[in-house]
């Protein structure tokens, strides 16, 4: 396995890489995870070059490496004759987030970044069509971005939920959300929705940390929700499973998310998911009024969904029961079979 990572950050893509490695080992395959550099903004091409020069032809004891699986930029620059890229994402600031990114920099910086953007898109397309033997997207959202930016074809394989001891204990009196606190995760949408609910019996617990924490604290105070919306900060894996097991439902409505395994974690825990029509990967997995709610990303529509869940615990139970069967279709054994299918 080859992926990239920034210093002091362990995102969902890292978890997927680790879980893939563990699943391969359970299948009897010798596997290890190599994390390549992801240099800070403006120095990305040196990270691509370092990855390109990384030798993955054989192990330290001289045994040949049969196959490489990479996950995201710039890890797919690694060279191997049998190279599957299970793509999480390219550098989104140069793709679907370009307008948002460019609007926040000076006109001089935009000139420089446009040139870098063109160069990186050309490099990525060459790597994903020539350097990679098979390209597998982690969602249809990612697959569609590949077509939109570069006309690159791919297969789709959703990563299963990380292997944790999921269970269903109760359908308690709170909505649970877990995410990095970032504007794209739209946890402010959840806070605004709670402020508009008619039923005040449901609370909210939000796990995670990030740069958006202070803004969320201000928004909670603005709506007078200090006793009802709780920011938990980072939580342990054990606490995470506990919250999934005991909450009424899970809120996960980021903007245009690559994939996000929160959805299948909630499903494995027998809990419905509230998401938005423009949430990308989560909206591909949730079926409206069957395994959760998929609605317009407005506080009013979200509040309506939360009010339904607050008023009818049995509704959450029915949706959650259906969600379990959806999660059961996504297994690590099947993922390993797909990712290693061309091995001789």
Beta strands, then each sheet from edge to edge (+ up, - down):
strand 1: 2-5
strand 2: 34-37
strand 3: 68-70
strand 4: 83-87
strand 5: 134-137
strand 6: 155-156
strand 7: 174-178
strand 8: 203-207
strand 9: 229-233
strand 10: 249-251
strand 11: 273-276
strand 12: 292-295
sheet 1: 1+ 2+
sheet 2: 3+ 4+ 5+ 6+
sheet 3: 9+ 8+ 7+ 10+ 11+ 12+
end
